[in-house]
């Protein structure tokens, strides 16, 4: 096996590795977008629960004020 064959094999391997890295990077971007969407959904739900708890706290404060006045 001569140098031209060795160079051809090494070049084919390098091209394959570069292609695999680029494909894997694209898949990681898809995964990152999916995870970001899940966190955004969780944050919106958490904000809704936080608002509900704030409303319950204000209702309890009103109830305690009315009971304290009587």
N, CA, C and O atoms as CSV, one atom per row, in Angstrom:
chain,resi,resn,atom,element,x,y,z
A,1,UNK,N,N,0.866,-1.164,0.000
A,1,UNK,CA,C,0.000,0.000,0.000
A,1,UNK,C,C,0.915,1.230,0.000
A,1,UNK,O,O,1.831,1.352,0.814
A,2,UNK,N,N,0.637,2.117,-0.925
A,2,UNK,CA,C,1.470,3.301,-1.057
A,2,UNK,C,C,0.860,4.501,-0.365
A,2,UNK,O,O,-0.217,4.429,0.227
A,3,UNK,N,N,1.582,5.613,-0.456
A,3,UNK,CA,C,1.133,6.852,0.178
A,3,UNK,C,C,-0.192,7.372,-0.397
A,3,UNK,O,O,-1.014,7.870,0.373
A,4,UNK,N,N,-0.433,7.283,-1.677
A,4,UNK,CA,C,-1.721,7.769,-2.175
A,4,UNK,C,C,-2.915,7.019,-1.588
A,4,UNK,O,O,-3.949,7.622,-1.300
A,5,UNK,N,N,-2.773,5.714,-1.411
A,5,UNK,CA,C,-3.860,4.944,-0.804
A,5,UNK,C,C,-4.030,5.313,0.668
A,5,UNK,O,O,-5.159,5.426,1.145
A,6,UNK,N,N,-2.955,5.498,1.376
A,6,UNK,CA,C,-3.012,5.884,2.791
A,6,UNK,C,C,-3.672,7.249,2.946
A,6,UNK,O,O,-4.518,7.443,3.820
A,7,UNK,N,N,-3.289,8.173,2.111
A,7,UNK,CA,C,-3.889,9.512,2.166
A,7,UNK,C,C,-5.370,9.447,1.836
A,7,UNK,O,O,-6.164,10.155,2.455
A,8,UNK,N,N,-5.762,8.617,0.880
A,8,UNK,CA,C,-7.175,8.475,0.524
A,8,UNK,C,C,-7.975,7.890,1.682
A,8,UNK,O,O,-9.092,8.333,1.949
A,9,UNK,N,N,-7.417,6.902,2.367
A,9,UNK,CA,C,-8.111,6.299,3.518
A,9,UNK,C,C,-8.238,7.304,4.650
A,9,UNK,O,O,-9.311,7.433,5.239
A,10,UNK,N,N,-7.170,8.014,4.966
A,10,UNK,CA,C,-7.199,9.014,6.040
A,10,UNK,C,C,-8.187,10.128,5.701
A,10,UNK,O,O,-8.931,10.577,6.573
A,11,UNK,N,N,-8.203,10.575,4.458
A,11,UNK,CA,C,-9.136,11.629,4.049
A,11,UNK,C,C,-10.578,11.157,4.174
A,11,UNK,O,O,-11.441,11.918,4.611
A,12,UNK,N,N,-10.850,9.899,3.793
A,12,UNK,CA,C,-12.210,9.365,3.919
A,12,UNK,C,C,-12.636,9.287,5.375
A,12,UNK,O,O,-13.778,9.598,5.714
A,13,UNK,N,N,-11.717,8.872,6.230
A,13,UNK,CA,C,-12.032,8.793,7.662
A,13,UNK,C,C,-12.278,10.189,8.223
A,13,UNK,O,O,-13.234,10.380,8.975
A,14,UNK,N,N,-11.453,11.163,7.882
A,14,UNK,CA,C,-11.651,12.530,8.366
A,14,UNK,C,C,-12.976,13.115,7.899
A,14,UNK,O,O,-13.671,13.778,8.669
A,15,UNK,N,N,-13.326,12.873,6.644
A,15,UNK,CA,C,-14.604,13.374,6.129
A,15,UNK,C,C,-15.765,12.717,6.871
A,15,UNK,O,O,-16.755,13.379,7.183
A,16,UNK,N,N,-15.649,11.418,7.157
A,16,UNK,CA,C,-16.698,10.719,7.897
A,16,UNK,C,C,-16.832,11.262,9.314
A,16,UNK,O,O,-17.942,11.467,9.805
A,17,UNK,N,N,-15.712,11.491,9.961
A,17,UNK,CA,C,-15.746,12.013,11.337
A,17,UNK,C,C,-16.335,13.416,11.357
A,17,UNK,O,O,-17.156,13.725,12.221
A,18,UNK,N,N,-15.938,14.259,10.432
A,18,UNK,CA,C,-16.478,15.626,10.381
A,18,UNK,C,C,-17.983,15.589,10.109
A,18,UNK,O,O,-18.740,16.344,10.718
A,19,UNK,N,N,-18.414,14.731,9.214
A,19,UNK,CA,C,-19.845,14.601,8.947
A,19,UNK,C,C,-20.612,14.124,10.162
A,19,UNK,O,O,-21.701,14.626,10.440
A,20,UNK,N,N,-20.061,13.158,10.898
A,20,UNK,CA,C,-20.717,12.647,12.101
A,20,UNK,C,C,-20.805,13.721,13.179
A,20,UNK,O,O,-21.822,13.834,13.864
A,21,UNK,N,N,-19.741,14.510,13.333
A,21,UNK,CA,C,-19.750,15.577,14.340
A,21,UNK,C,C,-20.803,16.625,13.990
A,21,UNK,O,O,-21.532,17.085,14.868
A,22,UNK,N,N,-20.888,17.002,12.731
A,22,UNK,CA,C,-21.882,18.001,12.327
A,22,UNK,C,C,-23.301,17.469,12.514
A,22,UNK,O,O,-24.181,18.206,12.960
A,23,UNK,N,N,-23.536,16.203,12.181
A,23,UNK,CA,C,-24.866,15.606,12.361
A,23,UNK,C,C,-25.219,15.543,13.840
A,23,UNK,O,O,-26.343,15.868,14.224
A,24,UNK,N,N,-24.271,15.129,14.669
A,24,UNK,CA,C,-24.506,15.040,16.101
A,24,UNK,C,C,-24.767,16.419,16.686
A,24,UNK,O,O,-25.617,16.558,17.566
A,25,UNK,N,N,-24.067,17.429,16.223
A,25,UNK,CA,C,-24.276,18.786,16.702
A,25,UNK,C,C,-25.695,19.260,16.377
A,25,UNK,O,O,-26.327,19.946,17.180
A,26,UNK,N,N,-26.182,18.894,15.207
A,26,UNK,CA,C,-27.550,19.268,14.827
A,26,UNK,C,C,-28.564,18.585,15.744
A,26,UNK,O,O,-29.563,19.192,16.131
A,27,UNK,N,N,-28.308,17.335,16.086
A,27,UNK,CA,C,-29.202,16.615,16.987
A,27,UNK,C,C,-29.171,17.226,18.386
A,27,UNK,O,O,-30.196,17.286,19.065
A,28,UNK,N,N,-27.994,17.679,18.812
A,28,UNK,CA,C,-27.905,18.328,20.116
A,28,UNK,C,C,-28.671,19.648,20.127
A,28,UNK,O,O,-29.264,20.011,21.144
A,29,UNK,N,N,-28.665,20.361,19.020
A,29,UNK,CA,C,-29.454,21.590,18.925
A,29,UNK,C,C,-30.945,21.284,19.045
A,29,UNK,O,O,-31.680,22.021,19.701
A,30,UNK,N,N,-31.390,20.200,18.414
A,30,UNK,CA,C,-32.791,19.797,18.535
A,30,UNK,C,C,-33.127,19.462,19.977
A,30,UNK,O,O,-34.180,19.850,20.484
A,31,UNK,N,N,-32.226,18.737,20.640
A,31,UNK,CA,C,-32.442,18.378,22.041
A,31,UNK,C,C,-32.480,19.622,22.910
A,31,UNK,O,O,-33.321,19.727,23.803
A,32,UNK,N,N,-31.579,20.567,22.662
A,32,UNK,CA,C,-31.541,21.808,23.435
A,32,UNK,C,C,-32.848,22.589,23.264
A,32,UNK,O,O,-33.383,23.124,24.235
A,33,UNK,N,N,-33.356,22.654,22.038
A,33,UNK,CA,C,-34.614,23.362,21.802
A,33,UNK,C,C,-35.770,22.686,22.525
A,33,UNK,O,O,-36.652,23.359,23.060
A,34,UNK,N,N,-35.767,21.356,22.542
A,34,UNK,CA,C,-36.823,20.623,23.238
A,34,UNK,C,C,-36.757,20.878,24.741
A,34,UNK,O,O,-37.787,21.092,25.381
A,35,UNK,N,N,-35.572,20.855,25.295
A,35,UNK,CA,C,-35.419,21.096,26.733
A,35,UNK,C,C,-35.812,22.531,27.079
A,35,UNK,O,O,-36.463,22.759,28.099
A,36,UNK,N,N,-35.432,23.492,26.254
A,36,UNK,CA,C,-35.818,24.882,26.500
A,36,UNK,C,C,-37.332,25.053,26.463
A,36,UNK,O,O,-37.891,25.810,27.257
A,37,UNK,N,N,-37.999,24.354,25.546
A,37,UNK,CA,C,-39.460,24.428,25.477
A,37,UNK,C,C,-40.092,23.834,26.736
A,37,UNK,O,O,-41.080,24.359,27.250
A,38,UNK,N,N,-39.522,22.748,27.221
A,38,UNK,CA,C,-40.060,22.143,28.449
A,38,UNK,C,C,-39.873,23.058,29.650
A,38,UNK,O,O,-40.771,23.186,30.483
A,39,UNK,N,N,-38.704,23.698,29.742
A,39,UNK,CA,C,-38.483,24.624,30.851
A,39,UNK,C,C,-39.408,25.839,30.746
A,39,UNK,O,O,-39.894,26.331,31.764
A,40,UNK,N,N,-39.650,26.314,29.556
A,40,UNK,CA,C,-40.563,27.444,29.387
A,40,UNK,C,C,-41.971,27.059,29.821
A,40,UNK,O,O,-42.661,27.850,30.464
A,41,UNK,N,N,-42.398,25.854,29.475
A,41,UNK,CA,C,-43.713,25.374,29.888
A,41,UNK,C,C,-43.778,25.253,31.410
A,41,UNK,O,O,-44.763,25.651,32.032
A,42,UNK,N,N,-42.727,24.704,31.997
A,42,UNK,CA,C,-42.686,24.575,33.449
A,42,UNK,C,C,-42.723,25.945,34.122
A,42,UNK,O,O,-43.426,26.131,35.115
A,43,UNK,N,N,-41.973,26.896,33.588
A,43,UNK,CA,C,-41.954,28.240,34.181
A,43,UNK,C,C,-43.308,28.911,34.092
A,43,UNK,O,O,-43.711,29.609,35.023
A,44,UNK,N,N,-44.029,28.713,32.980
A,44,UNK,CA,C,-45.352,29.320,32.868
A,44,UNK,C,C,-46.323,28.679,33.853
A,44,UNK,O,O,-47.146,29.368,34.455
A,45,UNK,N,N,-46.230,27.369,34.015
A,45,UNK,CA,C,-47.098,26.706,34.998
A,45,UNK,C,C,-46.739,27.132,36.412
A,45,UNK,O,O,-47.618,27.342,37.247
A,46,UNK,N,N,-45.455,27.257,36.674
A,46,UNK,CA,C,-45.033,27.698,37.993
A,46,UNK,C,C,-45.542,29.101,38.276
A,46,UNK,O,O,-45.943,29.395,39.402
A,47,UNK,N,N,-45.532,29.968,37.277
A,47,UNK,CA,C,-46.043,31.327,37.452
A,47,UNK,C,C,-47.545,31.307,37.743
A,47,UNK,O,O,-48.034,32.097,38.551
A,48,UNK,N,N,-48.276,30.403,37.083
A,48,UNK,CA,C,-49.714,30.286,37.344
A,48,UNK,C,C,-49.969,29.827,38.779
A,48,UNK,O,O,-50.840,30.366,39.462
A,49,UNK,N,N,-49.217,28.841,39.229
A,49,UNK,CA,C,-49.375,28.356,40.606
A,49,UNK,C,C,-49.006,29.455,41.594
A,49,UNK,O,O,-49.673,29.630,42.614
A,50,UNK,N,N,-47.960,30.184,41.294
A,50,UNK,CA,C,-47.537,31.279,42.171
A,50,UNK,C,C,-48.640,32.338,42.263
A,50,UNK,O,O,-48.909,32.860,43.345
A,51,UNK,N,N,-49.268,32.653,41.152
A,51,UNK,CA,C,-50.364,33.629,41.157
A,51,UNK,C,C,-51.562,33.104,41.947
A,51,UNK,O,O,-52.198,33.853,42.688
A,52,UNK,N,N,-51.865,31.825,41.789
A,52,UNK,CA,C,-52.959,31.224,42.558
A,52,UNK,C,C,-52.670,31.288,44.055
A,52,UNK,O,O,-53.555,31.605,44.850
A,53,UNK,N,N,-51.439,30.989,44.432
A,53,UNK,CA,C,-51.084,31.058,45.850
A,53,UNK,C,C,-51.154,32.491,46.374
A,53,UNK,O,O,-51.531,32.709,47.525
A,54,UNK,N,N,-50.801,33.450,45.557
A,54,UNK,CA,C,-50.894,34.845,45.957
A,54,UNK,C,C,-52.363,35.231,46.194
A,54,UNK,O,O,-52.669,35.943,47.151
A,55,UNK,N,N,-53.265,34.763,45.330
A,55,UNK,CA,C,-54.688,35.042,45.506
A,55,UNK,C,C,-55.227,34.383,46.778
A,55,UNK,O,O,-56.006,34.989,47.513
A,56,UNK,N,N,-54.810,33.145,47.032
A,56,UNK,CA,C,-55.261,32.444,48.241
A,56,UNK,C,C,-54.749,33.171,49.482
A,56,UNK,O,O,-55.472,33.298,50.470
A,57,UNK,N,N,-53.517,33.643,49.434
A,57,UNK,CA,C,-52.971,34.371,50.573
A,57,UNK,C,C,-53.741,35.661,50.827
A,57,UNK,O,O,-54.008,36.014,51.976
A,58,UNK,N,N,-54.093,36.355,49.769
A,58,UNK,CA,C,-54.850,37.593,49.965
A,58,UNK,C,C,-56.242,37.299,50.505
A,58,UNK,O,O,-56.754,38.057,51.328
A,59,UNK,N,N,-56.864,36.210,50.056
A,59,UNK,CA,C,-58.180,35.841,50.602
A,59,UNK,C,C,-58.071,35.471,52.075
A,59,UNK,O,O,-58.935,35.839,52.871
A,60,UNK,N,N,-57.022,34.748,52.445
A,60,UNK,CA,C,-56.836,34.398,53.850
A,60,UNK,C,C,-56.581,35.639,54.696
A,60,UNK,O,O,-57.071,35.740,55.821
A,61,UNK,N,N,-55.820,36.578,54.158
A,61,UNK,CA,C,-55.598,37.830,54.892
A,61,UNK,C,C,-56.900,38.580,55.109
A,61,UNK,O,O,-57.133,39.104,56.198
A,62,UNK,N,N,-57.746,38.642,54.104
A,62,UNK,CA,C,-59.057,39.293,54.250
A,62,UNK,C,C,-59.914,38.571,55.279
A,62,UNK,O,O,-60.578,39.203,56.100
A,63,UNK,N,N,-59.896,37.243,55.231
A,63,UNK,CA,C,-60.672,36.466,56.203
A,63,UNK,C,C,-60.177,36.712,57.613
A,63,UNK,O,O,-60.981,36.870,58.532
A,64,UNK,N,N,-58.882,36.745,57.797
A,64,UNK,CA,C,-58.329,36.998,59.135
A,64,UNK,C,C,-58.636,38.419,59.597
A,64,UNK,O,O,-58.890,38.636,60.782
A,65,UNK,N,N,-58.617,39.376,58.696
A,65,UNK,CA,C,-58.960,40.760,59.080
A,65,UNK,C,C,-60.409,40.850,59.529
A,65,UNK,O,O,-60.714,41.482,60.541
A,66,UNK,N,N,-61.299,40.220,58.779
A,66,UNK,CA,C,-62.720,40.299,59.152
A,66,UNK,C,C,-62.971,39.597,60.482
A,66,UNK,O,O,-63.773,40.067,61.289
A,67,UNK,N,N,-62.289,38.473,60.717
A,67,UNK,CA,C,-62.471,37.777,61.997
A,67,UNK,C,C,-61.856,38.565,63.144
A,67,UNK,O,O,-62.372,38.549,64.261
A,68,UNK,N,N,-60.756,39.252,62.869
A,68,UNK,CA,C,-60.102,40.024,63.925
A,68,UNK,C,C,-60.952,41.231,64.309
A,68,UNK,O,O,-60.916,41.675,65.457
A,69,UNK,N,N,-61.719,41.766,63.350
A,69,UNK,CA,C,-62.569,42.919,63.654
A,69,UNK,C,C,-63.756,42.521,64.520
A,69,UNK,O,O,-64.264,43.348,65.277
A,70,UNK,N,N,-64.204,41.287,64.427
A,70,UNK,CA,C,-65.372,40.857,65.215
A,70,UNK,C,C,-64.951,40.315,66.509
A,70,UNK,O,O,-65.792,39.903,67.308
